Amino acid sequence: MKTQTVYAEIPFSSLSYSYVMDEAGNATVEVPIGVPKIDGTPLTPADLFPVRTGIAIQRDTELVWGGLVWAYRLNLTARTIALSASGYLSYWAKRQTGYTGVKFKNIEQTQMIESFITGTANAIGTDTSRMTSTSMVRTRTWNPYEMKPLSDVFMDLADDITSIDPASGKYGGGFFLYFEPYWVTEGTKVGNRVRNTANRHPYDSGKSLQQGVNCEFPDISVDGTSLAAAAFAVGATDGTASVTPFKTDTNPALLTQIPQVNVVLNETSVKQATSLQYKVRSALAFGSAPVILPKADTYPGLFSPLELQPGMRAGITTDDGFLGLVNAEYVITETAVSVASDGSDRLSLTLVQSDLFKETEGA
């Protein structure tokens, strides 16, 4: 990871990996014990030293997944090594806000992420040149000794739609954040970079998933556990204030249909009451209806996982005869990929109705 140098191209006996919205994603790669490296010498424990060792997965000509090896397991019967890796974001879970405290005042939100990455001892060389301004600013404070994991900071910023556009005065903000591999020098050097979308509006994949045509829907769940007729948001002090920020609101339309159910948001990184107000609004929007979660398994080899990533919209037609999902618009929240021994891959997609993202469009 420190030199970005490729020292082995390894044939796998088993391979699966995943992308997850606002999380690092994981990969499991099973390889033969003693497989030779590029220089012809066998793979050794020093070559698989956790955290120092990175993995990039190539599909045809493109790199589709990258991350760090955190653990591995030997199967002495099958003579294989199962590598457990997590995406590059997992590295930033092991780096924290400074113990002396950090404060950003009226800073564009992605600049905060870039500042953390470039201002930290960036030992894995994460490239921030693909970061895109969202034109949304905010103020954020992390108290001395709070030492919040930077991965949580990044994902909180990505999921926070409480910024204000200084030009229009509209609230909005948030974005989708991706950490990905790329060739610094093809075949010999792999880098990693971070990029983001300009907002948190789900964007079109251009793909339509149809039962019996290009995928199967093994099951569809309807989940009401996230329903919220009332929301309460509790913030944190800025280290000097004596009053804890707090906001609350209700959904009157939902209260006419169901007994009151509450959601309590403990926002330990939010010190401004205005931000809490929009956290409450977002929670009530996401909790206004049961979540319909179809699972789609694509047919082998039809889609690159880069075509169906978390944050993308896709049309779905299930022909289930009950929910009536025909040309419905859904958003991908997780893409899990399993690769067969012949190299063909299937995508298992977790989807959620796009209406739940309506609050990301701002006020």
C-alpha positions as CSV (number, residue, x, y, z in Angstrom):
1,M,0.0,0.0,0.0
2,K,2.9,2.4,0.7
3,T,4.7,1.9,-2.5
4,Q,1.6,1.0,-4.7
5,T,3.8,-1.6,-6.4
6,V,2.2,-4.7,-7.9
7,Y,4.3,-7.8,-6.9
8,A,1.8,-10.6,-7.7
9,E,-0.9,-11.4,-10.1
10,I,-2.8,-14.2,-8.4
11,P,-5.2,-16.7,-9.8
12,F,-8.2,-17.2,-7.5
13,S,-10.1,-20.3,-6.6
14,S,-12.9,-18.3,-5.0
15,L,-13.7,-14.6,-5.3
16,S,-16.5,-12.3,-4.0
17,Y,-16.6,-8.6,-3.3
18,S,-19.1,-5.8,-2.5
19,Y,-19.8,-2.1,-2.6
20,V,-22.0,-0.7,0.1
21,M,-23.5,2.8,0.3
22,D,-21.6,4.8,3.0
23,E,-19.5,1.8,4.0
24,A,-16.2,0.4,2.9
25,G,-17.3,-2.9,1.2
26,N,-15.5,-6.2,1.5
27,A,-13.7,-8.8,-0.6
28,T,-12.8,-12.4,0.1
29,V,-10.2,-13.9,-2.2
30,E,-9.1,-17.6,-2.0
31,V,-5.7,-18.3,-3.6
32,P,-3.4,-21.3,-3.6
33,I,-0.6,-21.6,-0.9
34,G,2.8,-21.0,-2.5
35,V,1.5,-19.3,-5.6
36,P,4.4,-17.6,-7.5
37,K,4.8,-13.8,-7.6
38,I,5.8,-11.9,-10.7
39,D,9.5,-12.5,-10.0
40,G,8.9,-16.3,-9.8
41,T,9.4,-16.7,-6.1
42,P,6.5,-18.1,-4.0
43,L,4.2,-15.9,-2.0
44,T,5.3,-15.6,1.7
45,P,3.8,-14.4,4.9
46,A,5.7,-11.1,4.5
47,D,3.9,-10.5,1.2
48,L,0.5,-10.8,3.0
49,F,1.3,-8.7,6.0
50,P,-2.1,-7.1,6.9
51,V,-2.6,-3.4,6.2
52,R,0.7,-3.3,4.3
53,T,-0.8,-5.5,1.6
54,G,-3.4,-4.2,-0.9
55,I,-5.6,-6.0,-3.4
56,A,-7.0,-4.7,-6.7
57,I,-9.5,-6.8,-8.7
58,Q,-9.4,-6.5,-12.4
59,R,-12.4,-7.4,-14.6
60,D,-11.4,-7.6,-18.3
61,T,-9.4,-4.4,-18.7
62,E,-10.8,-2.3,-15.8
63,L,-10.0,-2.3,-12.1
64,V,-13.4,-2.7,-10.4
65,W,-12.5,-3.0,-6.6
66,G,-9.6,-2.2,-4.4
67,G,-8.8,-2.3,-0.7
68,L,-6.5,-3.4,2.1
69,V,-5.9,-7.0,3.4
70,W,-6.8,-7.0,7.1
71,A,-6.7,-10.7,7.8
72,Y,-6.2,-14.1,6.2
73,R,-6.9,-17.7,7.0
74,L,-5.0,-20.9,5.9
75,N,-6.9,-24.0,4.9
76,L,-4.3,-26.7,5.2
77,T,-6.5,-29.4,3.8
78,A,-7.3,-27.5,0.5
79,R,-3.9,-25.8,0.6
80,T,-5.4,-22.4,0.1
81,I,-5.3,-18.9,1.7
82,A,-8.5,-17.0,2.2
83,L,-7.7,-13.2,2.2
84,S,-10.2,-10.9,3.9
85,A,-10.0,-7.3,2.6
86,S,-12.0,-4.1,3.0
87,G,-12.2,-1.1,0.7
88,Y,-9.9,1.8,1.0
89,L,-12.3,3.6,3.3
90,S,-11.5,1.0,5.9
91,Y,-8.0,2.6,6.3
92,W,-9.6,5.9,7.2
93,A,-11.5,4.1,10.0
94,K,-8.1,3.8,11.7
95,R,-7.3,7.5,11.4
96,Q,-9.0,10.0,13.6
97,T,-9.7,13.7,14.1
98,G,-6.8,15.3,16.0
99,Y,-6.7,15.0,19.7
100,T,-6.3,18.7,20.0
101,G,-9.6,19.2,18.2
102,V,-10.6,20.4,14.7
103,K,-12.9,23.2,13.6
104,F,-14.1,24.2,10.1
105,K,-16.1,27.4,9.7
106,N,-18.2,28.0,6.6
107,I,-16.1,25.5,4.5
108,E,-17.4,23.7,1.4
109,Q,-18.1,20.2,2.6
110,T,-15.8,18.2,0.3
111,Q,-12.9,20.5,1.1
112,M,-13.2,19.1,4.7
113,I,-12.6,15.6,3.4
114,E,-9.7,16.7,1.2
115,S,-8.2,18.6,4.1
116,F,-8.3,15.6,6.4
117,I,-6.8,13.3,3.7
118,T,-4.0,15.7,2.6
119,G,-3.4,17.0,6.1
120,T,-3.1,13.6,7.7
121,A,0.0,11.4,7.2
122,N,-1.5,10.0,4.0
123,A,0.6,6.8,4.0
124,I,-1.6,5.0,1.4
125,G,-1.4,7.9,-1.1
126,T,-5.1,8.6,-1.6
127,D,-5.5,10.9,-4.6
128,T,-8.1,13.7,-4.0
129,S,-7.9,15.2,-7.5
130,R,-11.3,13.7,-8.4
131,M,-13.1,15.5,-5.6
132,T,-15.9,17.8,-6.9
133,S,-17.2,20.9,-5.2
134,T,-20.8,20.8,-4.2
135,S,-21.1,24.6,-3.6
136,M,-22.5,23.8,-0.1
137,V,-20.8,25.1,3.0
138,R,-21.1,24.2,6.6
139,T,-19.4,24.6,10.0
140,R,-18.2,21.5,11.8
141,T,-16.4,21.1,15.1
142,W,-14.7,18.1,16.7
143,N,-13.7,18.6,20.3
144,P,-10.3,17.9,21.8
145,Y,-9.9,14.2,22.6
146,E,-13.1,13.4,20.6
147,M,-10.9,11.6,18.0
148,K,-13.7,10.5,15.7
149,P,-12.7,8.0,13.0
150,L,-12.3,9.8,9.7
151,S,-14.4,7.2,7.9
152,D,-17.3,8.2,10.1
153,V,-16.6,11.9,9.5
154,F,-16.5,11.3,5.7
155,M,-19.8,9.3,5.7
156,D,-21.5,11.8,8.0
157,L,-20.6,14.6,5.6
158,A,-21.8,12.6,2.6
159,D,-25.1,11.7,4.2
160,D,-25.7,15.2,5.6
161,I,-28.2,17.2,3.6
162,T,-28.2,20.2,5.9
163,S,-25.8,22.5,4.0
164,I,-26.9,25.8,2.5
165,D,-26.1,27.1,-0.9
166,P,-24.8,30.7,-0.4
167,A,-25.9,31.7,-3.9
168,S,-29.5,30.5,-3.8
169,G,-30.0,30.3,0.0
170,K,-31.5,26.7,-0.5
171,Y,-30.7,23.9,1.9
172,G,-29.5,20.7,0.5
173,G,-26.0,19.1,0.3
174,G,-24.8,15.6,0.7
175,F,-23.2,13.5,-2.0
176,F,-22.2,9.9,-2.8
177,L,-18.6,9.1,-2.0
178,Y,-16.5,6.5,-3.7
179,F,-13.0,5.1,-3.0
180,E,-11.6,3.2,-5.9
181,P,-8.4,1.8,-7.5
182,Y,-6.7,3.0,-10.6
183,W,-3.6,2.3,-12.6
184,V,-0.8,4.7,-11.9
185,T,1.3,2.6,-14.3
186,E,-0.7,-0.1,-16.0
187,G,0.4,-3.6,-14.8
188,T,2.9,-2.4,-12.3
189,K,1.5,0.3,-10.0
190,V,-2.0,0.7,-8.5
191,G,-3.1,3.9,-6.8
192,N,-6.3,4.7,-4.9
193,R,-8.5,7.8,-5.2
194,V,-11.6,9.3,-3.7
195,R,-14.3,10.9,-5.8
196,N,-17.8,12.2,-5.2
197,T,-21.0,13.2,-6.9
198,A,-22.1,16.9,-6.9
199,N,-25.1,16.1,-4.7
200,R,-26.9,13.1,-3.1
201,H,-29.5,12.8,-5.8
202,P,-29.6,9.2,-7.1
203,Y,-28.3,9.2,-10.7
204,D,-29.4,7.1,-13.6
205,S,-27.6,3.8,-14.4
206,G,-29.4,3.5,-17.7
207,K,-30.2,-0.1,-16.8
208,S,-33.5,-1.8,-16.4
209,L,-33.7,-5.0,-14.3
210,Q,-36.5,-7.4,-15.5
211,Q,-37.5,-10.7,-14.0
212,G,-36.7,-13.5,-16.3
213,V,-34.9,-11.3,-18.8
214,N,-31.7,-10.2,-17.2
215,C,-32.2,-11.1,-13.6
216,E,-34.2,-12.9,-10.9
217,F,-35.8,-11.4,-7.9
218,P,-35.5,-14.2,-5.2
219,D,-37.3,-12.2,-2.6
220,I,-38.8,-8.8,-1.7
221,S,-39.1,-7.6,1.9
222,V,-41.4,-4.9,3.2
223,D,-40.0,-3.4,6.4
224,G,-41.8,-1.0,8.7
225,T,-39.3,-1.0,11.5
226,S,-37.9,2.4,10.3
227,L,-41.3,4.1,10.3
228,A,-41.1,7.4,12.3
229,A,-44.2,9.5,13.2
230,A,-42.1,11.7,15.5
231,A,-38.3,12.5,15.4
232,F,-36.0,13.8,18.1
233,A,-32.5,15.0,17.4
234,V,-29.9,15.5,20.1
235,G,-26.7,17.2,19.2
236,A,-23.5,17.9,21.1
237,T,-22.0,21.0,22.6
238,D,-19.1,22.7,21.0
239,G,-17.0,22.3,24.1
240,T,-18.1,25.6,25.6
241,A,-21.9,25.9,25.4
242,S,-23.9,24.7,28.4
243,V,-27.1,23.9,26.5
244,T,-27.3,20.8,24.4
245,P,-28.7,21.5,20.9
246,F,-32.1,19.7,20.3
247,K,-34.8,19.7,17.7
248,T,-38.1,17.7,17.2
249,D,-41.0,17.4,14.8
250,T,-43.8,15.1,13.8
251,N,-45.4,13.7,10.6
252,P,-49.2,14.5,11.1
253,A,-50.3,12.6,8.0
254,L,-48.6,9.4,9.3
255,L,-50.0,9.9,12.8
256,T,-53.5,9.6,11.3
257,Q,-52.7,6.1,10.1
258,I,-50.5,4.5,12.8
259,P,-49.9,4.8,16.5
260,Q,-47.0,7.1,17.3
261,V,-43.6,5.6,16.9
262,N,-40.5,7.7,17.5
263,V,-36.9,7.9,16.2
264,V,-34.2,9.4,18.3
265,L,-31.1,10.7,16.6
266,N,-28.0,11.1,18.7
267,E,-25.9,13.4,16.5
268,T,-22.6,13.6,18.3
269,S,-20.8,15.5,15.5
270,V,-23.5,18.1,15.1
271,K,-23.3,21.2,17.3
272,Q,-25.7,23.5,15.4
273,A,-29.4,23.4,16.0
274,T,-30.2,24.4,12.4
275,S,-28.5,21.2,11.2
276,L,-30.5,19.2,13.6
277,Q,-33.7,20.6,12.2
278,Y,-32.9,19.2,8.8
279,K,-31.7,15.9,10.3
280,V,-35.2,15.6,11.8
281,R,-36.9,16.5,8.5
282,S,-34.8,13.9,6.7
283,A,-35.6,11.2,9.3
284,L,-39.4,11.9,9.0
285,A,-39.2,11.7,5.2
286,F,-37.3,8.4,5.3
287,G,-39.7,7.1,7.9
288,S,-42.9,8.1,6.2
289,A,-43.6,4.8,4.5
290,P,-42.5,1.1,4.8
291,V,-39.3,0.4,3.0
292,I,-39.7,-2.0,0.1
293,L,-36.4,-3.9,-0.5
294,P,-36.2,-6.1,-3.6
295,K,-33.2,-8.3,-4.0
296,A,-32.1,-8.8,-7.6
297,D,-29.6,-11.4,-8.9
298,T,-28.4,-10.7,-12.4
299,Y,-27.7,-13.4,-14.9
300,P,-23.9,-14.2,-15.3
301,G,-21.7,-11.8,-17.1
302,L,-24.3,-9.3,-18.2
303,F,-23.2,-6.3,-16.2
304,S,-20.0,-4.8,-15.0
305,P,-20.4,-3.9,-11.3
306,L,-19.3,-0.4,-12.2
307,E,-22.6,-0.1,-14.1
308,L,-24.7,-0.8,-11.1
309,Q,-23.1,0.9,-8.1
310,P,-24.7,2.2,-4.8
311,G,-26.3,5.6,-5.5
312,M,-27.4,4.7,-9.0
313,R,-31.1,4.4,-10.0
314,A,-32.4,1.4,-12.0
315,G,-35.8,0.5,-13.3
316,I,-37.2,-2.8,-12.0
317,T,-40.0,-5.0,-13.1
318,T,-40.7,-8.0,-10.9
319,D,-44.0,-9.4,-12.1
320,D,-44.6,-10.5,-8.6
321,G,-48.4,-10.2,-8.8
322,F,-48.7,-8.7,-5.4
323,L,-46.7,-5.4,-5.1
324,G,-47.2,-4.6,-8.7
325,L,-43.6,-3.4,-9.3
326,V,-43.6,-2.6,-13.0
327,N,-41.0,-0.1,-14.3
328,A,-40.6,1.1,-10.8
329,E,-37.7,3.4,-10.0
330,Y,-35.3,2.1,-7.3
331,V,-31.9,3.0,-5.9
332,I,-29.0,0.6,-5.4
333,T,-27.7,0.6,-1.8
334,E,-25.4,-2.5,-2.1
335,T,-23.8,-4.4,-4.9
336,A,-22.4,-7.8,-4.0
337,V,-20.4,-9.7,-6.7
338,S,-19.7,-13.4,-6.8
339,V,-17.3,-14.7,-9.5
340,A,-17.4,-18.3,-10.7
341,S,-14.4,-20.4,-11.5
342,D,-14.9,-19.7,-15.2
343,G,-14.6,-15.9,-14.6
344,S,-18.3,-15.1,-15.1
345,D,-19.8,-12.9,-12.4
346,R,-23.3,-12.3,-11.0
347,L,-24.4,-9.2,-9.2
348,S,-26.7,-9.4,-6.2
349,L,-28.3,-6.0,-5.7
350,T,-30.1,-4.5,-2.7
351,L,-32.5,-1.8,-3.8
352,V,-34.7,0.7,-2.1
353,Q,-37.5,2.9,-3.5
354,S,-36.2,6.2,-4.9
355,D,-38.9,8.2,-3.2
356,L,-37.0,7.8,0.1
357,F,-34.3,10.1,-1.4
358,K,-36.7,13.0,-2.1
359,E,-35.4,15.0,0.8
360,T,-31.9,15.1,-0.8
361,E,-33.3,17.6,-3.3
362,G,-33.3,20.3,-0.7
363,A,-36.0,22.8,0.2
